[in-house]
């Protein structure tokens, strides 16, 4: 009976704000927020922060922590937005996660702005995850305005999830111990899919330094960083094991100064995907072994990065959270189902690395992610907002503060 009463109150609150929610999604989609353009991501962050302050939340914008060797590129990333209902000393309570960054470069929002076509909405990042940002905003505000949460709420809006959250996860290690549960608003899968199992991901950077020389006049005096990198890329590709779902992808390559010069430098960015932490640790070890080998004399290699987002496994806490979400769905007549995803998310980090009960893909449903055809199903927005809120109420009552977690990789 209590669940149904909560569902009616939350439903009435959110139903009245349907147009406001859609307007927020449209506004967010029409703002570029490519991960590597920190200024654009921070524009989204300011919109989110201002809205939350007006809604009565305490808002903190957190910049980058001290960066280590090989991490200077992170200085240009955006800032994390944190909103709380209680002082930090009260603990994180129930945590809502969403990310503000997308994979779409600056200018995409202008060339492909938000548009509706029947029960589909299109635009860069419309599902992944501008709609999820809006869902967190309105679900948390409903709970706060209605006074339905017996514990604190913490909302986290990350600027770098599409890069594996290299900066954000450091903040999570500091801010989230003691959280009761995490609800991540990554896009829901069609027909009620909620993710209880996800792959993990890693990002690594290879930098090779060689010796420059004129490629025609004195080729033998040079040492090609590009050829050294090419040997390493071929060796890395042999680590792919599709039967175990272990993958290494060399996604970006750059190097050299001119076609008639032996390349003095080259670099590559690697993406790793894996199902278990054990596979991840072995994969990183194997990559380091390849990086330490020298194929072209007089070249040197520097390797940085590692495991970024840990896998989400369907453990007892995760399945308990899914049961709560399923009951929430039943209360509003919206059936949910479990889903396994091969991509990574921050829910895997909070679950596997920090030991906090976590559930993913709680946001509005969509498909075609990271493509020009990415779309959102608008009819799922209100149900998903309601389920987020109703799941949070149950989790607040069921879970005690957690702590501990794995050491940083």
N, C-alpha and C positions, 0 to 999 in steps of 0.2 A: 504493500500500500504506500509506504514512504517513497519508493522508487517512482511510482506513478504520479504522486504528488509533485515530486521534484521535476519529473518530465513535463508535467502540465505547466508549472511555473516557468521553467527554462524555455519551453516551447513558445509560450505566450510572449516572453521577453524577446526572443530571437525572431519570431515571425514578424513582429512589428518593425524589425530593423533589416528586413530582407533587402530593400532598396539601398540602404546605407552600406550593407556588406558588399553588394555588387559594385557599388560606386568605389569602395575602397580597393577592391580587386582590380577594377579598371584603372584606377589611378596608379596602383603599384606596377601593373603590367606596362603601362606607358612611361615608366621610368627605367632607363637602362641601369643594369647593376651587374655587369660582367665582373667576374671574380677578381681579375687583375687590375681593374679600374677602381681603386679604393675610394676615390672621390665620388664616383657615381653610387657605389654601395653605401657610402656614408650619407648621401642625399636621401636614400630610402631609410636609412637608420634615423635620420632626423625626423622624417615623417612619422615613423613608428614611435619614436621617443616622445614627440610632442603630443601625439594622440593619447599615449598612455598616461602622460602627466595630466592631461585634461580629464582623464578618466579616474584620476585619484591614485595612481600607482607611483611608487618611489622609483625613479629611473636613474640608472648609472650607465655611462658610456665608457667602456674600457678599451684603452689602446693596446699597443703591442708590448709584451714583456721583453726583457733583454734577449737579443737575437745572437745566436752562436755563429761559428764559422760556416760559411756557405749558405747562410740564411738572410743575407742582406736583401734579397729579392722580396722578402716578406714585409719589408718596411713600407711598401706601397699598398698593402692590403687595407681593407676597411676595418672599422672598429666594431667590437661586440656591444650589443645593446642588452642590458639586463634590467628587468622590471620586477619589483617585489611588492607584496601586500603588507609585509611586516619588516622590521629591522633585520639586517643580516644575521644578527646574533640569535634570532628566533629559529634559524635553520631554513633550508630551502623548501621543505615541505613537499608539495607536489610540483613537479617541474614540467613545463611545456617547452618543447624545442621547435624552432623553425629557422630556416636560413634565408637570408636576403639576397644572396648572390645567385647569378645564373651563368650559363655557358655562352650566352649570346653577346657578341661584341657591341661596343658603343655604336649607336646609329640604328640598331635593329628595331628598337621601339618606335622610331620615327618611320621606318620603312615598312614595318609590319605591326601596326598598332592593334590594340584590343578590338576585337569584333565578335559579334554573336551571329550564329547561324543555326537556328532551331535550338536544340538542347546541347549545343556545343559552343564553347567560347574559345577563341584563338588569340595568340599573342605570345611573345617571348617570355618563357617562364610562367605562363598562366597557371599550369598545374604544378610545376616543379620550380619554386613552390610559393608563388605569390598568393595563390588561393589559400595555401596552408598558413601563411603569415596572417592573413585576414581571419582565418578560422580560429587561430590562437587568440588574437586580439579580442574577438567578440565572445568566444566561449569563456575566457577568463573574466572578461568584464561582466558577463551575465552572472557568473558565480559570485563575484565580488559585490556587485550592486544588490543582488538578492540575499547576500549574507549566508550562502549555503555551504561555505567551506569551513570546516572546524580546524584546519591547519593552514600555515602560510602557503602562498603560491609564488613561484619564481618563473618568470618568462625569459627565455634566452633566444636572441635573434643573432645568428652567427653570420659573419661576412665572407667566409672562406670554405664552406662545406664542399663545394664542387672541386676544391683542391685537396680534399681530405682533411679539412679543418686543422691545418698545422699550427695556427695560433690559438684558435678557439678551444681546442682540447686542453691546452695548458691552463686556460681559465677554468675549464670544467674541473680539472684536478684540484684547483684551489677552492672553487665555489660550491661544488655539488656534494661533497661528502656529507652524509647525514640526510640526504634526500630520501623521501619515502617511495616515490615512483616517478618514472619519466614517461611522458606521452609525447611522441614525436609526430608532427603533422606533415610528414612527407606525403606525397599524393597517394590516396587510396587506390587500390586496384579495382578495375571495373567489376560491377555486380557484388559490391560489399567486401572486397578483399582487404584484410588487415594483415600486416606482415609480422610473423612470429619467428622467422628465420631469415637471416641475410648473410651474404658473403662479407668478408672484411676487405680492406683495401690499403695499399701502401703507395707512397710516391717517393721516388729516388732521383737524384740528379748526378749524372756522370760528367766530369770535366776532364778533358785530356789536353795536356800541353805538350807541344812538339818543338821542332826547330824550323824556323822559316828559311827558305832558300829559293832562288830563281829556278823554276821548274825546268827550264831549258838549258841555262848556262851552267848551273852547278847543283843539279838535282840531288846528287849523292851527298851533298853537305847538309841536306835537310833531313827532318824526321817527321813524317806526316801524322799529325794528330787525327786527321780524318780516317786514314787507313787503320790506325790503332783502334779508333772507335768502331769502325766497321767490323773488325775482328771480334770485338767485345759484343757487339749487337748480335752477330751470328751465334756466338756462344750463349748469350742470354736467351735467345729463342729456343735453344735446346732444353731449357728449364720448364717450358710449357708442358703441362700434363693434363690434358683435357679430361681424362678419366677421373682424376682426382679434383678436377675443377681448379687447378693451379695455373695461373697465367701471368706472364710478363709481357707487357706491351711497350715497345719503344715508340712513343707517340709524337715526340718532337725532337728534331735534330737540327743542329746549326753548326757552322764552322768555316774556317778558311778566311782568306782575305781577297784572293783573286784566283782566276782559273790558271794563271801561269805562275802561281806561287805554291811551294810546298806548305801545307796548312800548319800554322803554328799553334792553332787551338781548335777544339771541337767540343761539342757538348750534346747531351741527350737527356730527355726527361722520360722516366719510366713510370708505368702504372702497374701495380701488382694487384692481383685478385686471388682470394683463397677462402676456403670454407672453415678452417680451424686455425687457432692460434699456433698450434704445433707446426702446421704446414707453413704458416707465415714466418715463423722464426727460422725454419730450415731454409726457406726461400731466400730470406735476407742473408743468411750465412753463405749460401751458394753464390749469390750476386756479389757479395764482398770478395769471395775467393776469385771470381772472374775479374773483378776490378783490380785485384792485386797482381794479376798476371801481366806481363809485358810481351806484346807480340812484335812491336816495332821498337828496336833499341833507341834509347835517348828520349823516349816519351815518358811522361808521368801522368798518373791518373788520380783524381780526387773524387770520392764518392760521399754524398750526403743524403740524408733522409732515412726512411724506414717505414715501419708499420704506422699508419695514421689512424685508420678507423677499424676497430676490432670487429669480429663477426658477432652477429646476434644469433644466439642459439635458443631453441624452444624449450628452455628449462621450466621448472615448476612455477617460478615467479612470473615468467613471461606468459605462460598458459593461464595462470590465475588472473593476470591482467586482461587477457583476451576474453576469459569468461565474463569478467565485469563489463567489458565493451559489448559483448554479445547480449548480456542482460539489458544493457542500455539500449541497444538496437531493438530488442524485443519490446521494450517499453514504448517506443515510438513507431513500432511496426516496420522496422528496417533491418532485415536479416544481414548478418555479417558472416564471413568465412575466413579461415586461416589461409595465409599465402606465404610462399617461399620466394624470395627475391635474390637475384644474383648480384645486384649492385649493393654498395655499402651505404651506410648512413650513420649519423651521430648516435642513434639508439644502440648500435652495436658497441660503440665506445663506452657509453654510460652503463650498459649491461655487463660486458665482458671485462672492461678495464677498471670500472669503478664499483661494480657489484651492486648496482641499483636496478630494481625491477623495471623493465623498459618494454614498451610496445611501440611499433612503428606503422607507418602508412595510415595514420588516423585522420589525415586531411581529406578534403574533397577529392573525388575521383577524376582521373584523367589518363591519357595515354599519348603515345608519340613523343615521349620526353626527349629533350635535347635535339629536336628536329624542327624544321620550319612548320611541320604539321602538328606540333604539340597542341593538345586541346584539353579543356576542362569540361566536365559535365555539370552545368549549373544546377540541375535539379538535385544534385547530391550535396550542395553546400550547406543548406540548413540542417539536413539530417546529420551530417558529419560534425557540425558545430555542436549540436545537441548531444551526440554520443561522446564527444570529447569532454563536455562538461559533466555528464552523468557518470562517465568512467572515473573522472577525477574525484567526484564525491565518494564513490565506493573505495577507491584506492586510499583516500585519506583516512578512512575508517579501518582498512584492513592491514595496512603496512606500517611497521615501526620505522624510525629513522635507520638508515643503513650507513655503512662506512667501509673503510678499508680500500680494497681494489688492488689491481696489479701494478707493479712498478712501471714507470715510463719506458717505452721501447726505444 
